[in-house]
């Protein structure tokens, strides 16, 4: 898909990009290559292709829903005196 320099300038303005003059032609060519590749991909017939849900095509193994750690709240909160009903008390920072 041919891209005119004016089109590139318009896109750069809309995107608020400052493209140096010495890089304009190179960038235009790169964008043209990307657009050509997208056109090639869009030209492929994908009507009979099923979407891929998982590359392994098998269910994910899940771990058992079991408690693996003991409750350490008392031990962790014993190092501070600013707790109330199992919660840490912190100074108010927003008035």
Secondary structure, 3 states (H helix, E strand, C coil): CCCCHHHHHHHHHHCCCCCCHHHHHHHHHHHHHHHHHHHHHHHCCCCCCCCCCCCCCCCCCCCCCCCCCCCCHHHHHCCCCCEECCEECCCCCCC
